Amino acid sequence: MYLEGCRWDYETHRLEESLPKKLFVDLPLMHLKPVCDRVSPNTGIYRTPVYKVLSRTGTLSTTGHSTNFVMWMELPSDRPEAVWVKAGVAAFLALRY
């Protein structure tokens, strides 16, 4: 996966500001483990949208969901969510169509 609008800090294991002239950075390999009735934390995370491709748009399917959107992913952060929303932070599965 790739991040746009920020970078992953491998020392602190959380989101940080982008480095100059770096549009996309790799996200580390993640193991997603589903948990029943998990309570999502209110602080210390940013709910990052994950898309298949860079366009961030897709056609609406019959269920009313975008065909490009994959899921929300909670990434650790020590900054307010508004900082990352303003930066347009998102994760992508592919950088090319």
C-alpha beads as a LAMMPS data file, in Angstrom:
LAMMPS data file: protein, C-alpha beads

97 atoms
96 bonds

1 atom types
1 bond types

-500.0 500.0 xlo xhi
-500.0 500.0 ylo yhi
-500.0 500.0 zlo zhi

Masses

1 110.0

Atoms # bond

1 1 1 0.000 0.000 0.000
2 1 1 1.032 3.578 -0.561
3 1 1 0.306 6.796 1.358
4 1 1 -0.332 10.208 -0.159
5 1 1 -0.230 13.440 1.850
6 1 1 1.922 12.168 4.708
7 1 1 4.571 9.573 5.522
8 1 1 4.933 6.619 7.854
9 1 1 7.597 7.063 10.549
10 1 1 9.252 3.679 11.116
11 1 1 10.760 4.785 14.462
12 1 1 7.610 6.097 16.139
13 1 1 5.191 3.877 14.156
14 1 1 2.758 6.668 13.317
15 1 1 1.883 9.243 10.669
16 1 1 4.169 12.247 10.180
17 1 1 4.381 15.208 7.793
18 1 1 5.559 14.442 4.262
19 1 1 9.151 14.997 3.291
20 1 1 9.772 17.613 0.564
21 1 1 9.172 16.370 -3.002
22 1 1 7.815 12.983 -1.842
23 1 1 4.286 12.509 -3.177
24 1 1 3.876 8.835 -2.275
25 1 1 5.502 6.638 0.357
26 1 1 5.233 2.935 1.079
27 1 1 3.223 1.724 4.033
28 1 1 4.737 -1.176 5.953
29 1 1 3.296 -4.636 5.481
30 1 1 0.266 -5.036 7.747
31 1 1 -1.578 -8.010 9.129
32 1 1 -5.295 -7.274 9.366
33 1 1 -7.008 -9.309 12.049
34 1 1 -10.806 -8.972 12.309
35 1 1 -12.260 -8.693 15.818
36 1 1 -15.959 -9.059 16.641
37 1 1 -17.640 -6.052 18.281
38 1 1 -14.395 -4.071 18.511
39 1 1 -14.733 -0.566 19.959
40 1 1 -12.855 1.925 17.817
41 1 1 -10.581 4.338 19.741
42 1 1 -11.562 8.017 19.735
43 1 1 -8.070 9.496 19.994
44 1 1 -4.604 8.676 18.743
45 1 1 -5.676 7.468 15.292
46 1 1 -6.605 8.770 11.860
47 1 1 -9.221 6.846 9.889
48 1 1 -7.526 6.730 6.507
49 1 1 -9.577 5.880 3.430
50 1 1 -8.065 3.118 1.294
51 1 1 -8.678 3.208 -2.456
52 1 1 -7.798 0.790 -5.254
53 1 1 -6.377 3.467 -7.591
54 1 1 -5.303 7.114 -7.391
55 1 1 -8.430 8.644 -8.893
56 1 1 -10.335 8.385 -5.558
57 1 1 -13.507 8.168 -7.620
58 1 1 -15.460 5.200 -8.790
59 1 1 -18.886 4.343 -10.051
60 1 1 -21.588 3.554 -7.570
61 1 1 -22.507 -0.091 -7.476
62 1 1 -26.018 -1.404 -6.922
63 1 1 -25.329 -1.427 -3.154
64 1 1 -24.574 2.303 -3.210
65 1 1 -20.841 1.936 -2.542
66 1 1 -18.018 3.230 -4.713
67 1 1 -16.206 0.594 -6.750
68 1 1 -12.845 2.284 -5.953
69 1 1 -13.178 2.564 -2.159
70 1 1 -11.869 -0.485 -0.245
71 1 1 -12.106 0.254 3.498
72 1 1 -11.251 2.585 6.361
73 1 1 -7.922 1.896 8.043
74 1 1 -6.982 3.226 11.483
75 1 1 -3.419 4.534 11.517
76 1 1 -1.737 5.843 14.690
77 1 1 -1.236 9.609 14.879
78 1 1 -0.391 12.177 17.530
79 1 1 -1.993 15.051 15.601
80 1 1 -5.635 16.055 15.252
81 1 1 -7.628 14.443 12.457
82 1 1 -8.179 17.849 10.820
83 1 1 -4.455 18.064 9.975
84 1 1 -4.606 14.890 7.897
85 1 1 -7.967 15.738 6.306
86 1 1 -6.580 19.097 5.161
87 1 1 -3.492 17.351 3.728
88 1 1 -5.739 14.930 1.797
89 1 1 -4.167 11.824 3.310
90 1 1 -5.279 8.537 1.750
91 1 1 -3.888 5.077 1.114
92 1 1 -3.820 3.345 -2.277
93 1 1 -3.368 -0.232 -3.386
94 1 1 -1.855 0.750 -6.769
95 1 1 -0.200 3.887 -8.107
96 1 1 -1.085 3.216 -11.753
97 1 1 -4.312 2.295 -13.436

Bonds

1 1 1 2
2 1 2 3
3 1 3 4
4 1 4 5
5 1 5 6
6 1 6 7
7 1 7 8
8 1 8 9
9 1 9 10
10 1 10 11
11 1 11 12
12 1 12 13
13 1 13 14
14 1 14 15
15 1 15 16
16 1 16 17
17 1 17 18
18 1 18 19
19 1 19 20
20 1 20 21
21 1 21 22
22 1 22 23
23 1 23 24
24 1 24 25
25 1 25 26
26 1 26 27
27 1 27 28
28 1 28 29
29 1 29 30
30 1 30 31
31 1 31 32
32 1 32 33
33 1 33 34
34 1 34 35
35 1 35 36
36 1 36 37
37 1 37 38
38 1 38 39
39 1 39 40
40 1 40 41
41 1 41 42
42 1 42 43
43 1 43 44
44 1 44 45
45 1 45 46
46 1 46 47
47 1 47 48
48 1 48 49
49 1 49 50
50 1 50 51
51 1 51 52
52 1 52 53
53 1 53 54
54 1 54 55
55 1 55 56
56 1 56 57
57 1 57 58
58 1 58 59
59 1 59 60
60 1 60 61
61 1 61 62
62 1 62 63
63 1 63 64
64 1 64 65
65 1 65 66
66 1 66 67
67 1 67 68
68 1 68 69
69 1 69 70
70 1 70 71
71 1 71 72
72 1 72 73
73 1 73 74
74 1 74 75
75 1 75 76
76 1 76 77
77 1 77 78
78 1 78 79
79 1 79 80
80 1 80 81
81 1 81 82
82 1 82 83
83 1 83 84
84 1 84 85
85 1 85 86
86 1 86 87
87 1 87 88
88 1 88 89
89 1 89 90
90 1 90 91
91 1 91 92
92 1 92 93
93 1 93 94
94 1 94 95
95 1 95 96
96 1 96 97
